[in-house]
Amino acid sequence: MRQTNTRKKNNLRSMIIVALLLLLVAVIGFGGYTLSKYVSNKTEGGTAQVAKWGYTVEADATKLFGKNYKFDNGKSNSIIASAGDTALTVSASTATANNLVAPGTTGSMTFSVKGAAEVLAKVEIEFTVVNDIVLNYEKGGTAGTYKPVKWTLKKGATTLVDGKTLADVANELNDAAKYDITYEPNSAPINDEYTLSWAWDFGDATVTENDHLDTLLGMLAKENTVTANGEYKVKTGTSTDIEFTLKISVTQLAQ
């Protein structure tokens, strides 16, 4: 009796297993069974534009030197300026006809560097002196040097060079720590404006030694060979011309 019951249970178990297998075949066959899964989707998109470059360099040297002793409406025809958006060279010289300086005259020029950019950039200023007016002389066996034209350089309202020589201006503007500067991307905009001016003092009504030296320079400019005038003797190294070059550039640097 016990064997009969055991056989029935085994037969029932076998029938259930077969039924489940048939059900699984039916489900798969008719597509009614779905498998879940993990799916990772990545959609990429991007936009870009050219990095902004907003630096400009400007200069106005039309009032630097005068014509025929007095200024001709503040204009000069011998100042050469070649400029792009971010590079500029100004060459100034009194050697050109009608470009004169004399006792009692003055002149000035302006230049500026402005703007900002979204890239790394370097601003550079270079000032080269070719000639300055200088009289090397000897009086009574004593040597002397006379530089009558005094130069002043200002940045905005700040005086950088006050009544000195072109060499002093060059020393200031060629100071790399001050004027060769690298600006990071998106730095605050710069707005640097400079004024370079000169003056040749006319003196007072009383004749002084400077008046004699001024006269000697005028004679040298006319004759170009004067070696003596009364008690004054002209020595080598004397020049009656002013000539300099100012270069300003703004260059993008690699990052």
Disulfide bonds with the S-S distance in Angstrom:
none
